[in-house]
Amino acid sequence: MQEQNSETKAAEALELLEQAWAYYTPEPALASETHEPELFEYANAA
C-alpha cells in the first residue's frame, strides 16, 4: 500500500510541475551577460 501511495504522490507532483511549467517565461538576458571581454580585460583580471 505504501508503494501505491508514493506513486500517486509522484503523479500529483508531476502534474503540478507541468502546470507550473506552463506559466514559466525565461527572463531576458542582461546586456552585461552577453558582453564579450576584450583581450586586455583578461590580462588585467589576472
C-alpha positions as CSV (number, residue, x, y, z in Angstrom):
1,M,0.0,0.0,0.0
2,Q,2.9,2.3,0.7
3,E,4.2,1.9,-2.9
4,Q,0.8,2.9,-4.4
5,N,0.7,6.0,-2.1
6,S,4.2,7.1,-3.3
7,E,3.2,6.6,-6.9
8,T,0.1,8.8,-6.5
9,K,2.2,11.5,-4.8
10,A,4.7,11.3,-7.6
11,A,2.0,11.6,-10.2
12,E,0.5,14.6,-8.4
13,A,3.9,16.2,-8.2
14,L,4.4,15.7,-11.9
15,E,1.0,17.2,-12.7
16,L,1.7,20.3,-10.6
17,L,5.1,20.7,-12.2
18,E,3.6,20.6,-15.7
19,Q,1.1,23.2,-14.6
20,A,3.8,25.5,-13.2
21,W,5.9,25.0,-16.3
22,A,3.1,26.3,-18.5
23,Y,3.4,29.7,-16.8
24,Y,7.2,29.8,-17.0
25,T,8.7,32.6,-19.1
26,P,12.5,33.0,-19.1
27,E,13.9,36.4,-18.2
28,P,15.7,38.2,-21.0
29,A,19.5,38.1,-20.7
30,L,21.1,41.2,-19.4
31,A,23.5,43.1,-21.6
32,S,26.3,42.5,-19.1
33,E,25.9,38.7,-19.5
34,T,26.3,39.0,-23.3
35,H,29.4,41.2,-23.1
36,E,32.5,39.5,-24.6
37,P,35.6,40.7,-22.8
38,E,38.5,42.1,-24.8
39,L,41.9,40.6,-24.6
40,F,43.3,43.3,-22.4
41,E,40.5,42.7,-19.9
42,Y,41.7,39.1,-19.5
43,A,45.2,40.4,-18.8
44,N,44.0,42.9,-16.2
45,A,42.0,40.3,-14.4
46,A,45.0,38.1,-13.8
